[in-house]
């Protein structure tokens, strides 16, 4: 029986490793990659399990690419991309366009006055706002609401959506396999001729979104303050939704300039996975996407975060349960340090048998939850973060001390081989699962090509993880998880007035 117990885990590891090897080998054979003359990178993967395909295209632009004064513009443009083109979303663009031009003039003047804050001319603001409202009502007569969604829904499309983050903006949908040409027609038109329709209306929508999803949500407010303290130079300190004053004042001209700089085919990756035939797909892709003009190469981010030379601490008060966020600067993918951080995150906080969960949540019951991860993005050096919510009556300071105790222990005692192998097994399993769905695979391949310049790094990720040793994890903890490299943020309950 003893031998059986020893052989079973070994057999499982070998089986898992073989599955990962076969999955990777099979994928590498099935991926068709091409870069069009205009710089658009295209990834096709042929899968005929069901008569559908999933697709995503991403632009390498997010909050990290914004500058003070226009933060939130990438997120705003994500919204605008659903407003249509001269051919989609309007009943008569020739009649609509002159109204839009007037809206632009009035909106620009209104925005410049808003920037003045308390010094703004209130009567002028009211007059301009009234004029803008009248023009928007006039334009509305020609707007066909949600026509992109309607067209896709009528042919069986599902999951039409988009997302903006620190590093990228992406657009997704799944469609029946006989709708590939419609997809190419629709998305090439959207990529080439997006009209910033209802710009100032959408800007107000996002202002309200910020209030409801950030300023009224304790965890997001804490994270925003934390990132601002952790990054003093690098634009990873920009919130994705943008700062309220920037949302309130960004103009249509500034949004157009941002669009022309970043939303170009040479800054984009398109991935299509599912029931497609590459020999039929390539001519369609070339016909519809190949004619989109190449743009200038986006500017290179020159600002690097300086080495942190002392601990930073911030605290906010909120009518909410106390919370803790703690972060340490580290290199990003595909470095050994980044892989070691992933392994350590699993060991300390992933699942009920992880060290911190078992000790702090289950046994000592000083925390409701604990977690670890990396962020806020992957294109540039980032943070290994730890977070937690203390269980009443334990204070947030006690939880911080307890988490640091686990971190310090890793510096002096290597994680066990059993822990290391368990993590590697879990990561191998996640690697295999990530290939199971068409959309999941399309998203992953697009991301690796877009952010790191080579989709094949996805295949190498498991090898990087497999090569991590207990000594690597210990070295990472000693070198990166130090007090002088640490930023700590507390959320505490606001004291009641006596």
N, C-alpha and C positions, 0 to 999 in steps of 0.2 A: 504493500500500500504506500509506503514511503516513496518508493521509486515512482509510482504512478503520479503522486502529487508533484514530484519534481519534473516529470516529463511533460505533464499537461501544460503548464505555463510555457515551457520551451516550445512545444508543438504549436501552441497558440501564437507565439511570437513569430515562428517560422511561417505559419500560415498567413498571418497578417502582413509580414514583410513580402511574401510572395504575391499576395493580392495587390499590395501597393505597387510592386514592381510591374506586374502585368497590367494594372490600370494605367500606370504612367507610360509604359511601352505602347499600349494600345492607343492612348491619347496622342502621343507624339506622332504616330503613324497617321492619325485621322485629321490632325490640324492642318488646314490650308491657310497659309499666311501670305499676304501680298501688301506692298505699299504702292498706292496709286501715284501717278505723276504729280498730283497736287499735294502729296504728303499724307493723305489719309491712309492709316493703317487698318487693314481688314483681316479678321480672323473668322474662318468658316470651319465648323465641325459637323460632319454628316452623321446623323443618328436617325434610324428609321423605325423606332419602337412605336411611335404614334404619329398621326398625320398633322403635326404641329411643329412650329419652331419658336424659339425664344430669342430675343435680340436686345442688345444694349449698346448704346454708344456713349462714350464719355469724353469730355473735354478736360484737359489738364488745367483746370482753373477752379479755385475755391477761395475761401476767406483769406488764405495765406498770400494770395496774389493781389489783394486789395491794399489801398493806401488810405491814410487818415483823410476823412472827408467823404469817402465813398464806400466805407465798410458796409457790408450787406448787399452790395451790388450783384455779386454772383448769385446769391439766393433770390434776389429780386428778378434777375434775368431768367432764372429757372421758371418762375411764375409766368413771366412774359412769353416764354416759348410756347405756351399753350393758347395764346391769344390769336394765333393764326398768321396768315400771310396776305398778300394782295389777292390771292385766289381762294383762300380758306378763311372762314370766320367773318365774311362780309357779304352783303347782298349787292353792294355797288361801291367798289373801292374808289372809282373816279369821283363820286359825290362825297365819299367819306374823307378822302385825303385832305381837301381844303379845310375841313373842320379840324382835323388832327393838327394841321399846321398852326391854326389859331390857338388850339389847346396848348401846343408847345410854347408859343409866345407868351401866353398868359401864365402858364405853369412855371415857366422859367422866371418870370418877374415875381411871381408869388413865392417861389422857393428862395430867391435872393433876399426877399423881405423877411421871410421866416428865420433865416440865418441870424438876423440881428437880435433875436430873442426879445428881451425886455425893452430893447431900444426900437423895436419894430413899430411902424405906423399902423396902429390897430384899424383905423378907418380904411387905409389902403388894403390891408390884408382882407378885411371883410368884403370890400368891393371886388378884389381879384378872385376871392373864393366864390363869390356869387356868380361872377362872369364865367369862371371855370365850370361851375355846376351846370349852368345853362348850356354851355358848349358840349359838355359830356352827355347831357340829355339829348341834344340834337344828334350827336354821333351815334347814340344808342339805337336810333331808328334803323341804322344800316348794319349793326352788329348781329352776326349769327352766333349765338352763345354756344360754347363747347362743341363746335363743329368737328374738331379733330377727334374727340372722344366719340361723337355720334357716328362718324364715318367708320371708325374701327369697330365699334360695337355692332354695327349692322352687318359686318362680315365675320363676326365671331371672335373678335379680338378681346383679350382679357388682360388685366393688370397694367393698363396704361398708367405710367407714373414717372416721377423724376425725383432726384435727390441731390442736394448740395452739401458738401462737407468742407473740411479745411483744405483738402488736396484736390478734389475733383467735383465735377457735376455730371450726372448721368441720366439717361432717358431710357425707359424700358417698356416692352410690351411683348406679349405672346400672341401668335396668330396661326390660323390654319395654314397648312403648307402651300395651298394654292393662292395665297395672298402676298407672296414675296414681292411681286412687281408693284402692287399697291403700296406696300411698306416703303420700297425704294423711292417711289414717286413722292409719297407724303413726307418722308423724313429728309430727303434731299431738298425739297421745297422749303421745309421748315428750317433746315440748316442754312440755306442760302438766303432766304427772303423773309425771315421773321419780322413781323411788324410789331413795334412796341405799342400795341393798342391798349387803351385804358391805363396808360402808364401811371398817372397820378391817382387814379382810383385804386390800383393795385398797391401803390406805395402806401396808401392809407390802410389798406388791408393788412400789410406787413407790419405797420406800426402797431395795429391792434394785436396781431399775432405775437409780437414781441412782448407786449404787456401780459398776454394770457399764458404764453408758453415759457417765458423766461422770468419776467419780473414778478410773476405771481407763483412761481415754482421754486421752492427753496433749494432743491438740489442743483438746478440750473444756475441760479444766482450764485451759489457757492462755487460752482465750477468756473463761472465767468470771472469771479474775483480771484480764484486760485490761479487760473491761466495767466491773468494779468500780472500776478506777482512772480510766477515761475519764469515767464518770458518778458524781459525788460526791453529787448531790442528786436527780436525776431517776430514777424507778424503772425506766428502761431498764437499770439495773444489777442487776435481779433475774433470776436464772436461770429459764428456763421450767419446769424440773423442780422448782424450789424449793430452798431451803437445807435441809440434812439435819435440823437441829433443828426446823424448822417442819413438815416432812413428818411427823416423829416425834410431833408434839404437836397438830396441828390437830384440832379436834373436829367431830363431826357437826353440832352447832348452828352452828358457824362456817361450815361448808360450806353449810348450808341458807341462812344469812343472805347469803352471797356469791351463791348461786344466785338468790335472790329479788331481789337488787339488779341483776344483770346479764343473766340469762337470761330476758329478757322479749321479747315480740313487737316492742315499740317500739325494741329494741336489736338487731334482727335483720334480715337480708336473705336472701330465698329466691330462687334462680335455677334455672329449669328450661329446658333447651335440648334440642331433638330433635323426634321425631315426635309432636307434640302439636298440638291445635287450640285456640287461646286461647278461642274462644267456648264450648268444652266444658270447658276447664280452669278458667276463672274461677269458675263456680258451685261446683265441687268445693273449690277453695281457700277460697272464702268460707265454705262450709259447715263445713269441718273446722278451718281456722286462724282464721277470723274470730271465733270465740267464745272464744279464749284471752284472758284478762283482760290489759289493758294494765298495765304496771308504772309505778312512778315513774321519771322520767328519771334515768339513772345519774349519779353525781356527776362534776363537771368536775374534771379534774386541774389543780391550781393550782400545783404545784411545777415550776418551770422550771430547767433546768440553767444555773448562772451562767457567765458568760464565762470561759473558761480564760485564765489570765494567766501561765502558766509551764509548761514541759514537765514531764510526769510519766513516771516509769519504774518498772517492776516486773519482777521476775525470779523464776522458779520453777525448782526442780531436779527432774528426773524421769529415770527410766531409759528414755530415748527419744532419738531424733535431735533435735538443736537445731532450734528454730523461732523465727520472728519474726512479731509482729503489730504494726502501727502504724496509728493512726487520727487523723483530724482532724475536729473538729466542723464541721458544715455545715447549711444549711437543708434541708428536705425537699421532696418533690413538692407542688405543681407549679411550683416556682421555677426560674428560669433557672440558679441555682447547682447545683441537683440535676441538671438536664439536662446541664450542663457536666461534672459529675462522671461521669455515665454515658458521655459521649463520651470523656473522658480515660481511664476504665477500659479502654475498648476499645482505644484507641491504645496504651496502655502494656502491657497484659497479655493481650488476647484473641487467641488463636491463635498459630501458629508464626511469623507475620510481624510480630507486635507488637514494640514497641521493647524491652521488658524481657526477653521470652522470647528474642528473637534475640541480644541482647547478653549477658545474664546466664546463661541456660541453655544456649544453643547455642554461642556464640562463646567467651566467657570461662570457661564451665562452673564458675561459682562457686555456682550454685544448681541444686537438683533441680527446684524449682517456684517460680513467683511468681504472685501474683494480686492483684486489686483489686476492690472492690465497695462497697456501701453497707449500713449496718445500725446497730443490730440490728432496727429497725422502720421504719415509714414514717409513722405518725400524728403524730410529733413530730420536731423537729430531731434529726438523727442523725449518723453518722460516715461519712466516706469512709475505707475501710480498705485497707491493703496488707499482704500476708502472703507468707511465703516460707520455704523449707527450704534451708539452705546445703548445698553438696556438700562432703563431707570431702576435704581437711583445712581448707577455708575456714571461718573462724569466723563466728558470727552477726553480729558487729560489722562484718565486711567486707561482708556482704550488706546490712545497714542503710545503710552508706555508699554502696553502689552504687545502691540504690533511691532514696536521697535525691538522688544525682547526676542521675538521670532527672527527678525532680520539679523540681529547681532549673533544669534546662535548659528545661523547659516555661515557666518564668516569664520567660525572656529571649529564647527563640526560639519563635515561634508554630508550632503543628503545621501541616503542609503541607495544601494544599487537597486533594491526593490522599488523604491520611490521613483528612481530615474527611469527604470524600465516601464513602470506603470504609466508615467507621463508620455514616454515615447509611444507606447501602445495606443494611448488615447489620441495622441496627435496623428498617428498613422491612420487610426479609424476615422478621425475627422477629415483627413486628407482624402480618403476613399469616398466618404459620404459627400464631400464637396463636388465630386464628379457625377453624382447620381442624377441631379436634376439639370435640365437644359438651361434654365435661367441661372442657377447657381454656378454652373460651369462657364457660361457666357460672362457673367459678372466677374468671376475670378480671372479668367484669361484677359479680359479687357483691362482690369485693374493692374495686373502685373506688366502688361505691355505699356500701358499709359504712364504709370508712376515710375517704373524701374527700367523701361526701355527694352524688355525682352520677356515675352510670355513664358519662355522655357525656364525662367527662374522659379516658376511655380512647381515645375517638376523637380528642381534641385532643392526646394525647401525642405522636403523630408530628409534629404541626405545631410543637410546642414544640421537639422535637429538630431538626427541619428548620431552625428559625430560629437555632440555635446557630452562632456564628462562631468562627474561630480566636482572635479577640480576646477573646471571652467565656471561652474555656477558659483563656487566659493570665490574665485578670483573676481567675477563680476560683482558680487556683493561687497567685497573688500574695496574695490576701486570706484564703484558708482554709488553704492547705497551708504554714503557718508553724510555726517551732519552738515558739513559745509556745502554739500551739494543738494541740500534738502529744502523744499518749500512746504510749509504746513498751513492749511486753512481750516479754521473752525467755523461752524455755524452753531450759535448758542441761542437759547430762548431769550427773548427780550425780557429784561427785568420789569416787573410790575411797579408802577408808580406807587410810592408809599402815601 
